[in-house]
């Protein structure tokens, strides 16, 4: 693992007048507003377009930020792709069909073996080399083939060749079919467009951003088509602003978490549980510990440079991730810190959306890590400037659970840690009491009513938000309802 300190942001600002203005722009202003200002300051786009952009959702605003942070070459490809949303729609159709068949093919094997196939799918060219023969490769042939591939993939490739060669051939056929369909789509377009989409094919997260936020993509493409140079300049400027704001947000997160010893200890314990608990972690808790020279100052921003191949876009990201995740990052990427010399914690970023999702959708974490949870909530309601990873996760959790919590539950006061811990205890007690839910099982509210004195900080919700009577199921109800989104939870544990 290699680390380097981030250059001072002020040195990165170009001298153009609009960008100079941005140095003094109110950092509490929406980043989308910054982009809109630049676009209309330079290009004088119509008021109608401005109103449309201002109507973008928070998720779409975050998508704009994410696009702005990509290097210039990738941003050029993204903007070129935004001119052709019809290709993105066809890409998504190919992916959807191929992903469904891929998951059907691997569904019958053990999850540990599925993980190996997913990991190997990141190297479709390797799978093709293995599958060009009829009955699998010999060990000698595999050794020769694997010389040009990272050592970390060797064991999975050898295992799959020996135990699942037939499955590998099916996976290879799916990949080749998707690629052929994709190239057929691109064949009607000029080379510049084909090259842009070939780049996106290697950046599944970018493609996902564009397809999931199609309204934003179409509007961005429309603006880029009218004023390409100006839009590139606007994104260049936004890149600098977002980077600076992210650095400030990280500094704030790092300072607050380090100033709270209890939260820091819980954060470290939570990261250890995350690393050992999650089935997709492939590094182990003791791996990837930085053993290089001690940085001059741990207060400076540290950037970790590492290269991971993404999961293959046509096959989708693994189903065991609760949130979209295209890279098999090690534990320290998701937690946002690693261990330096002397086992010193080095914070390199905010935890990922995968980590926050794991944290908030396991009820026991509120009980075991209340100080850390309090710091996350404090940061969420604090002066955030960017669409941080916790934003969509906590926002969704808050919307899902606000009705079952007293009005003061989110208040930033000295008692919030106790409220968080008690909430976790209540959820764990309820799950332990009810076990497998049936129609006769008490609801959480009914359980709280019966045991209200055990949970004094939750008790006020019974009078603040009167519950509605239980509605009996309809006789003709849908036998195949759409399942509600919620990550799979582990059984709660007591310490």
N, C-alpha and C positions, 0 to 999 in steps of 0.2 A: 504494500500500500504506500502510495506517495502523497505527501501533503505539501501544500504551498500556501503562503499568505496572500490574501486578496489585495490588489493594488488599491490605493486610496481612490475613492469614488470621484472626488473633485477633479482629479487628473484626467478622468475619462470623458468629461464633458466637452463636446465640440464647441467651437466659438460662434456658431450660428445664433442669430438673435433669438429665434423662438426657443432654442434649447437653453440659452442663457437665462431666459425668463423662467424656465422650469426649475432652475436651481433655487429660486425663491418662491416657487409655487407652494401654496399651502398643502402640506403633506397629508392633511386629513381629507383633502378633496378626493373624490373617486378617481381611480386610475383611468377608468373609461372616460371620465370628463377631460383628463389630460390628453388622451388620444383624440377625443373629439375636438378639443381646442386646437391641437396641432393641425389636424386635418383641415379645419375650417380657417385657421389663421393663414395657412399656406395656400390651400387650393380653392377656398371660397365655395365649398360645396353647398348645394341648395339647402334651404331651411327644412325642407321635407326630409332629406336624408338625415339631417341632424336630429330631428324629432324621432325618427325611426331608431337611430343609434341609442338615443337616450332611453328608449323603451326596452333595451336589452335587459334580460334577467341578470341576477347576481352571478349565476353559473356561467352565463355568456360573457360577462365582464371578466370573470376569472379566466375564461378561455382566451380572451384577448391578451391578458397578462402572460399566460403560459406561452402563447405564440411569440410575443415580443421577446421573451427570454431566450429563444433559440438563436444560435449563431446565424450570421448573415446568409450563408449559403442555404441553410435549411429554411430560413424565413422566405427567401426568394422562391424556393420550391413550394412552400405553403401558399404564398400569394398566387403563384401561377396555378396551383391546384384549385384555389378558390374561384378562379374564372370558369371552372368546369365542374360544377356540382353534380352534373349528370354522371360523370365518371365516378365520383365518390359514392353516389347511390348504387351504381353497378358493382363497385368494389364491396360495398356493404352486403349486397345481395349474394355475391360469390362467397364472402366470408361466412354469412349466416348458414348457407347450405352446406359448405364444407365443414364448418365447425360442428354442426349437428351430426353429420356422418362420422366425423372423427371421434366425437364423444361416444357415439353409439358403438364404435369399433373397440374402444378401450374400456367400456363400462363393465365388461365381464371379468376383468383382471383385478388383482388386489390393488388397493390404493397406493401402496409403496411402489408397485410396478408401474402404475399409471404415472407416478411422479417421474420415474426414469424415462418413460416414453415422452412425456412432456418436455423434459430436460433435453432429450435427444432431438426433439422436433425443432429446437432452436438452430439446428444445423441440418437443414433439409438437403444440402449438397452432400453431406456425409451419409445420410440415409440412402440417397440415390446411389452413391458408390458402393454401399453394402449390398444393395438390392439388384445390381445389374447381373448377378449370377443367379442360378436357379434355386439352389438349396442352402444358401448361407455361405459365409466366408469362413475359411480356416483361420486358426489363431495366428498363423504366420502372415496371412494376407491382412488380417485386421491390424496386426502390429505395424505393418508397412503403411497401411492407409492412415492410421491414427497419428503418424509422425508429424503431420502438418496440422493437427488439431490440438487445442488446449488439453493439458493433462486431466483437468477436472471432468472432461466428458468421456474419457477412455473407459472407465469402469461401466458406465451406463451403456455405452456402445457395445462393449463385449458381452454384457449381460443380455441386451436386446437381440443381438445377433444369434446368440446361443439358444435363447428361450422363446423369443417372439419374432422369428424371422418372417413368418407368414403375416403377422400383424404389421411389421415394418413395411412389407410390400404393399399392403392396403393403404398405409399412411402415405407412402411414396406416391401411389397412384392418385390419391386425393390431392396431394400437393401439386403434382404435375398437371392434373386436370384443372385446378384452380389457376395455376400460372398460365396455362394455355388460354383459358377463358379471359383472363386479365389482359394478356397480350393481344387477344382478338379485339377487345374493347379499345385498346390503345392504338391499334393499327390504323385507325381512321384519322389520327391526329398528327400534327407536325412533331418533329424530333424534340423541340423545346418542351412541349407538353409531356411527351413520353418520358423524358429524362426527369422532369419534376415528379411524376408519379412513381418512377422507379426509386427515387429517393424516399418517397413516402412509404413505399413497400417495406423499407428497412426501418421505418419509424412508426410502428403500430399505434403508439400513444398519440402521435400527432394526427394520424388518420382518424382515430377514434374521437379526438376533440372536434375535428371538422364535421364528421358525420353525426355526432351526438348534438351538435349545435348548428344545425343546418341553416337556421335563420341568420345567425351571425355570419356563417360562411358565405351565404349568398350576398349579404350586404357588404361584407369585406371585399368580395370579388367585384361587386359593382363599383365600389369606390376605387379599387385598384385599377380596374379597367379604364376609369376616367382620368385618374391622376397617379400613374404608377410611381413616378419619382418621388412625389410628395408623400405618398403613403409609406414608401420605404424609409424616407427621412423621419416620418412620424413614428414608425416602429423602432427605428434606431434610437430616437430620443426616449421613447417609452421604455426601451430596454435598459437604458441607464437609470431612469427614474425608478423602475421596479426593482432593479438590482440594489439600488441605494436603500429603498424602503425595506426590502427583504433583509438587508444587512442590519438596519435599525431594529427591525422586528426580532431578529435573532439575538441581537445584543440585549434587548429588553427581556426576552425569554430566558436567556442565559443568566442574566443578572438576578432575576427574581427567583429562579429555581435554585441558584447557588446561595442566595440569601436565606433560604428556608431549608435548614438541615434535614428536618423531618420529611419534607417533600422530596429532597434530593435522594435520601435513603430509599424512600418508597419508589421513586423513579428507577433507581438502579435495580431494586428487587423486581419491579414490574418488567423491566427489560429482560432480566434473567428468566422470569416465568414465560415471557413472550418467546424468547429464543428456544426454550425447552418444550414449550407447549404447542407451538404452531407446526402443523405437518409439512408446510412448504419451506421451512428454514432448512437450508442444506449446508450451513457452515459450522453449526455447533457453537455453544456459548463461549468456548475458550479459543475459537479460531479467529483469525483476522484481527488479532490484537496488535496494534502498531508498536513496533520495536525499534524504530529509527531514532535519530537524535532528538533530544528534547527541544521543542520550539522555544524561541526566545521569550515569548509571552503567551500564556494561554488565553489572555484577554483579546488577542487579535483573532480575526476571522480566519478559520482554517478550512481549506477546501480539499476534499479527498478526490483524487483522480483515479478512477477505476473504469474498466471497460467490461460491460456485460452485454452479451447478445440477448435480444428480446425473444420472447416466445413468438412463434410464427403467427403472423396476423391472420392467415386463413383458418387457423385452428382455434383462435381465441385464447384468452388468458385462462389459466387453470381454475376449475370450479371451486377449489377449496379456498380461494381468496374471497373474502367477504366483499371487498371492493375491487374495482378494476386495477390490475397490476400486471404489467407486461414484462417485468424483469425479475429474475430470481435473486433479488438482492439479499445479502447477508443480514444478520440480525442488527448489526450496528448501523446500517443504512436506515432501517425502519425506526430504531430508537433515537437516532440523531446524535449518538455519541459512541466513542470507542475508548479503549484503555491505552494510554500512553505509557512511557517508562515509569516504573514505580507504581503501576496500576492506578495511575492518575486518570480521572475521567476527562476526556477532551470532547466538548460539545461542538459539533460541526454543523448542526442544523436543527430545525424543529422535527419532531417525530413525523413519520409519514402518515397518510390517511389510513393505511393498513394497520399501523400500530394504534392509532386513535380509535379505529373501528373495533379492533380487538378489545381495547380498554373499555369503551363505553357500552358494548353489548355483552359484557359478562358481568352480571349483577354483583358477584363476589368482589370485584375490583373496587367498588364503592366502599366496601367494608374494610378491605385490606390496604387500600391506597387512598385514604380520604384527603391527606394533605396534598398529594400530587394531583388528584382530581380537582381540588380547590384551586391549585395554581393554573390548571388548564382552563377552568371556567373564568378565572381572573384574567387570563390572557385573552380569552375570547371576547370578553366584554371591555377589555382595555383598548388603548389607542392602536389597534392593528391598522396596517396600511396596505396589506396585500391579501390575496385570497389564499391564506395559509391552509395547510392540510387539515387542521382541526376544524376549519370553518364549516365545510359541508357536513362533516360527520357529527359535530356537536349540534349544529343547527337542526339536523334531522332527528337526533336523539331528543333535543329539547321539544320539538314539535310533537313527537310521539308520546312524551311523558309529562308535559306541562299540566295536563288536566288531572293527573293523579298526585300532584305535589301541591303543598300549601303555597299561597301567594308570596310568602317571604323566603321561599326555599333558595332562590337564586341570589338573594341579597348578599352583598359583599360586606360581611361583618364577622366578628370573632367567633360566632356560633355556627358558621356555615360548615366547617369541618365536621362538627358533631352531627349536623343534619345529614351530611353526605354519608357518614359512617352508619348512622341509624337507618337510613334508606337502604343501604346495602344489606344490613342485618335483617330488615323486614323482608326484602326480596328473597334472601336465602332461607329464612324461616318459612316463608310461604311455600317456596318450591319444595322444601324438605317435608312439610306437612301434607301438601297436596299430591306430590309425586306426579303420576300420570293423570292429566286432567280428563274429567268426564263431564257429562251434562249436570251431574249432581254435585260436582266439586264446587266449593265456595269460590266466588270471585275474589280478587285481591282486596276489593273494597269491603266485601263481607267479612273477610278475614281480619281486616284492619278494624272494623266496627267491633268485632268480638274481642280483640286484643289491643284496643286503642291505648290503654294505660302503659303498655310495654313500649310504645313508640310515640312519646309525647311531642316530638317535633313534627310528626306526620299527622297527628290527631286533628289539627285544625282544618285539614282538607275536608273532613266529614261535614262540617258546617259551612265552610266557604264555598264548596262546590258540591251541592247535593247530587247524589248519584241517581241515575235513571233506573227504573225497574228492569229486571232481566227480561229480554224479549225471547219468547219460545221460537224455535226454528220453524220455518214454513214447511209444510208437507211437500210442496213442489219446488223446494229450493234447488239451486244449481248443484248437481252432483260433482262437478269439476270446476270449482271456483278458482280464480286466479290467486295463488298463494301470496300472502302479505310478505313484503321484503323484510327479512330479519336474519342476520348471520346466525349460524349454528352456535349454540352456547354449550360450553363444557359444563359438567356437573359442578356445582359450587363446592368449594373446599373451605374447611375451617382450619385455622392455625391454633 
